[in-house]
Every structure is written in structure tokens, then in C-alpha cells.
């Protein structure tokens, strides 16, 4: 779950000159004033450049809900991987209390009992879904069957304590193995009654005390209230999460140039999906640490006191040509015509106005012209 804060972001428009990526905002329905400037008569050569179609848009901040994670076991914290800013994912082992390794699992609802062999219910189905999401071959039958028990055994075998125990275990030779077998046989008569008693109890695949419930598949740590070596009491906060910037979102305008988009600030950039949403970690971290985000978060209206230096633009600039302003005619919003000169042939060509900067208009076309008529007359033919 995220809390959305709306902030107005003014996107910088950069146009450093020819041969560089240009990002600009244009207003459909009106021609740039520079289009009306006079130019010399005749055919002129045009230079190619690139346009990123940068835009001025409103941005929504999605802030993750603050949550606390608690375990159902008391004892001393003997291992902790809790670090603010780190992400805890389902299947991780973020801490150990006394001799119990805690496994974080994303379940539909908080666990309330041990998961023993033969247990049935919606909570078992949720556990099976969590195991399947981790790559284990189980189905959400709602019954803790043999495949589920095997998946739980594999999950626990990957815990830090189990891994350390395996690496510390000495190798045994065949003589020791045979001796152990003899001892086992000698003691089997005395332990038969105990084995029968234990067989009556269903095996526990995963105990409640071993679980750390995750309400989401992954959560970002915001604080670690229990230090390594400290006493932990069951049910109290062990890890605090949320309150961080989870995503940013823009509303792509209908007239935007088609193509993959990015959001960027300074030298940091991140991909944005077709809906205008970005969760790029480096980008979010850069924005969250900025004074602009702090100002936006502090206002009740959600509007930043200053403009955030963020661009929403094409990941790959599109090719454009730099046209003298008088070369365009039949201007309608961001579309216009030019007379492309190819040898002795003059052909009307439709173009899309991408930017206007310092008396030069940048336009996209297919194909891009190499030469154009600088000032078409009033009888210039229409383009299609």
C-alpha cells in the first residue's frame, strides 16, 4: 500500500545547440513566435540533430506505508541483517533470536499457528503460494502435504544457521559410520517406545516462532529498533519499514512522441513504464534525498515550493532537422509543411514541430530533408 503525494514538477528544457539532444515543450494550437522571423530566399541546406521531447508535467510521489515487523519468539538477537535502506524480501533470513533463524515470508494474512504435516486451511494455501513464488514445486491445495513439507525442509536448509552447521560438520569415514550403526542397533530396543510416541505427533514443517510475516513481497527497512545482542520480546517491533519514496508517476500526454521514456535528475536516470510510473532505485534515492522532495512532502497541498530538476523525455532522441523559421507553412498546432529540395525536384513534405530555439525550428519528418525552400510562397502546395 502506498500513500500518494502530488507535486508539481517543472521539467527543464535543454537546447545547447546543434548536434546535441534537444528537449523542449511545445504548445499545440499555436505556432512559435520564431516561425515568423524573416529569412533569406532560396533553397538552403539543413542540419540534423536530435530531440528528446522533454515535457512539463505534474508528478505524483508514492510513499510506502510505514509498517513494523514482529516475531513470535523471545530471546537475544544473536544475528541481525537489519540496515536502514536495505530491502527485506520474502524468503530472506534477516535475523536470529537465540537459536532460531527467522525467515521472512510474504503471506496473505499474519500466521497464527505452527505449520505441521496434515494441517489444512486457507493459511496453508497462502504458505504454499509463498513457497511457489520462491520457486518450490508445490500447489496451493490448502493441505500441508509431503511436497509442501519437502519445500519447507529445503527452505530451512538454506538458513544461515543450517548453512554454517553444514560447513562445520566433520567428514566421517566408513569405520565411524559402521560403529555408529552398531550403536544405533544396540539402542533401538530402548528407544522403540519413544519413537512410537513421537510418531503420534505430526511433524512441524515450520513453526510460528520461526516466521517473520511480510505483508508485501518486499519492504524497505527504515529503522532497526533492536540492536545486535539486545533482548527481544515476542510481538514487539523487530524491524521498521516504509515511509520511503516507493515510486514516482507522471501522466503521459496524448500527443507525446511514441517511444521508450526515462525520468532523470542530474546524472541519474531511470526507466518509466507506459503508464508513466518509475521505481528505479537510484532515481528514487536521488529524488528522496533532494531538498525539493523534502519541501513537497512538508506542504499540506503537496505542491513543491520550488521546481524539481527532473526531465521526462525519450530514452533515445529522435532525429530532427534544424529549419529556418520561414521554411514552414500551413502550420496547424505542432504540424506543418516544408518544400523539400532534392536536386531539381521540389516536393511538399509534412513535418512535426518538436522545438523552437533562438530563431531555429526543429522538426521531425519521414524522410528527413537535406535541403528546403527557405521561404515558400503563398501558392505552395499542401503536404500529406
N, C-alpha and C positions, 0 to 999 in steps of 0.2 A: 504494500500500500504506500502511496506517495502523496505528499501534500504539495499542491501546485501554487507557486507564487508567480504572478505575472509581472514582467518588467519590460519597459520599452528599451530596445537596443537600437542605437543608431549605427548603421553599418558604414564603415569608411569606404570611400570611393577613391581608388588609386589610379592615376593615369600619369605615369612618369615619362612617357614619350613613346616614340615609335619603336617597334621591335620588342616591346615588353608586354606582359599580361596586363590588360586593362580591365578594371571592374567599374561598372557605372550603373546608375539608376536612371531610368528614363520614364517619363510620364506619358502613357498612351493617351492620345487625343489632342496633343499639342506638339508642334514642331519646335526643336531647339532654336533659340534666337540666332545661334551662329549659322544656321542654314540660310539666313537672309543676307549674309555678308557678300559683297561682290567678289568676283574672281575673273581672271583673265579668260578671254575667249579661246576656243580651240580644244583640240584633244590633248590630254595630259596623262602622263603615266601615274599610276597609283602604287603605293607601297602596302605590303601585307604586314599584319600584326596579329594580336590575339586579344579576345575579350572574354572575361570571366563571368559576365552578367551578375555582378555583385548587387545585393538588394538591401534596402532599408526595411526591416521587419520588426514585429513585436516578438519577443522571446518569452517562453514560459519556463520557469525553473521548477523541476520536480525534486522535492526534498524528501528523502526517505524517512518514514515514520520511526520515531525513537522507540526502541524495544530493549528489554532486558532478558538475558538467557540465564536460567537457573537449573541446577542439577538436583537430583533427589538422593544425594549421599553427603554425609558429613565427614570431615577429616582435614588433614593437612594437604595443602596444594604442593605436590612434590614436582610437578611439571606444568608449565604454562606457556603456550604459544600465543598468548593474547598480546597484540600490539595494535595501538590505535592506527587506523588507516588500512590495516590488513583485512582480507576478506575470509570469512569462515564459510565453507561450502559443505553441502550435505556429503557425508562420508569422511569428513575430516575428524582428527582426534586432537582437539585444541587444548586439553588439559588432563591431568591425572590427579585424583584425590586419594590419598593413601595408596592402596594398591589397585585402584580402579581407574582404568583408562576410560575417559568419557568420549563417546562417539556422537558427533553432531549429525542428526538426521532430519531431513525435511519431511514431516508427516502432516496429513490434513488436519489433525487435531492433536492436542497435547496427549502424550501417553499416560496411562493411569495404572498399568499393571505390568507384570512380567510377561514376556512373550515365550510361553512354553509350548512344547510339542503338542499338537492336537487342539490348541486354542483356536476358537473361531470368533468372528465378529468383524464389524467394519474397521476397527483399529488394526486388525491383522491384514485386511486388504490394503489399508494405507501403508503398512510396513512393507508389504510385497511390492507395491508400486514404487516405494522409495528404493528398494533393492534393485528392481528392474531398471530404474533410472540410473543406477550406478553400474549397470552392465551385467547384473546377475540374471541367470536363466530361471526366472520364477514367473508365475502368473498370479494375478490378483483374485485368487479363489476365495479368500476370506477364511481359509483354514491353514493353520501352520503345519504344513506337510513336510515330507522328507526333503524335497528340493529347497524349501524355504530354510529348513534347519541347516542344510549344507551351505546355502548362501550366507547365513549368519555366521557360521563357523569360518568361512572364508573372509568375511568382513572383519571378524575379531582377530584372525591370524595376521591381518595387516596392521594391527595396532602397534604403537611404538614399544610397549612393554613386551608384546609377543615377539616382535622382531628382535629386540635386544636379548630375550631369553633364548631364541633360536641360535643367534650368533655366539652366545656364551656357552651353549651346551657342548660338552666334550664329546669327541667321537668315541664309540665303543667298538672293541674288537669282538671277534666271534666267540672267544672263550668267555668273555664277560657276559655276552648275550646268552650263552648256554647256561652259565651259572645262574643268571637271573631267571631263566626259565625253570631251572630246578627249584629255586626258592619259591617261585610262583606256584609250582605244582604242589610243593610241600604245604604251602599255606592256604591252598584252595579250599581244603575241607573246613578250616576255621572261619573262612570268610563267606561261606555259602549263604548263611542266614543274612549277613549284611547285604550281600548282593541282591538277594530276593527282596529285602526291604527297600533298597534303593530303586529297584525296578518298578516298584509300585508308584514312585514319584515321577511325573513326566519331566523329561529333561528341559531345562530352561535354555532357550536359544539366545535370548538377550534379556537381561534383567533391567528393571526400571531404573535401578541405581547406576546403570552403565550409559544411560541416554541423556543427551543434551538436545532438547527439542528446538528445531529451527522452523519458524512459521513461514519462511521463504526459502527457496533453493540456495540462496547465498545472502549473506548480510555483511556489511562493512562495520568493523569494530570502531566504536567511538571512545570507549574508556574501559579500563580493566580495574574494577574496584577491589579485587582480591589479589594481593601480591604473592609472589612465589615464597613458599614457606609459611604463609599465614594460615590461620584456622578458618575453614569454610563451613558454614552451616547450611544444611539442605534447605532448598526453597528460597534462599536469598540470592540476589544478583551476583552472578559469577562473571558475566560479560555484558557490557552495554553496547548497543548497536544503534545505527540510524542517526538522523539529524544531518546527514551529509547530502551533498548535491548528487542525486541519482541520475538525472538526465536533464537535457535542455531540449526545447522543442520550438520550432517555427512553423508557421502556416504557409506552405509554398503557394505563391500566387499562380493563378491560372495561366497567365501569359509568360511564365518563366520559360527560358530556353531549356529544352529537354536535355538531360544528361545527368550523370552522377554528380552529387553535390558534396561539399565539405563545409564545415564551420571552422573558423580559425581565429586565433588571437595571438598576435606577435608571431613567434616562430612555431607555435603549437597549433596543430590542426587535427581534426577528427572527422571520420565519415559520418554522414547523416543519411537516414533511410528515406524512402519515398514519401513517408508521412511527415518528414521534417524533424524527426527525433534523433538525437545523438546521445550515446552512452560512452563515448570514447574516454577512457580513464585519464589520459594525460590532459586532454582538453578540459574535462570536468575539474581536475585538480588545479589547473591554471586559473580557471574562472572562479572557483571557490576561494582561492587564496587572494583574489583581487579585491581592491577597495571598492570597486563598483558593485560587486556581488554583495559585499557587506552592507553597502548603502541601500541596495534594493531590498535586502532581507529585513532591514531595520525599519522600512517605511510601511505604514499600515495600508497604503494604497497599492503597494507592490511596484511602484514606478521608481526606477533608479534616479538618484539625484543628478548623476552625470551619465554621459553616453558610454556604454561599454565598447571597447575597440574590438568588435567581433565582425567578421565577414561571413556571409552566406553566399557562396559562389560555386561556380562549376569546378569540379576537380581537374578537368582538362579544359583549358581555354579553347574557344572555337576560333577558327581563322576568320579574320575580317580584313577589309581594305580601308585605308585612310583616304577619304574623299574630300575634295574641295566643296564647301557648303553649297555653292551654286549649281553643283552637278546633279542634285536631286530635284525631282519634280513629281507631281501627282502624289504629294505627301499625305498620308492618312494614318494618323497615330504614329506607330513605330514602323510602318511600311512605306516604301517609296519606290520610284523608278529611277534608273540611270540609263544613259546611252553608252553601251559598251562598244569600244572600237577594236575590231580585230582585222588588222590590215586595212583594206579599203572599205570593209563592211561595218555598218553602224547598226547595232541591234538593241532594242529596248530590253532591259533586264530588271526584274523585281529584286529588291534588297530589303533587308530588315535593319533598321537603325538600332545600334547597340549602345552607342555613346556619342557625346559631342564634347570636345575639349579644345579650348584655345583656337577656335576657328576651323577645326577639322572634325568631320563627322566619320565615325567608324561604323561600318555596316557589314553584315554577313550576306552572302549570296551563293547561289549554286548555278554555274561555276563562279568563282571569284574573277572579276575582270582584271586585266593588266593595264588597260588604258580606258579612259572615259571622256566623253564630251564634257568640258568644264561648265558650259552654260547652255543647256538645251533651250531651244526656242519655244514659244507658246504652241507651236504646231507639232511638238514632239509626240510620237505615237505612244499609246498606252502599252503597259507591260502586263504579262500574265504570269 
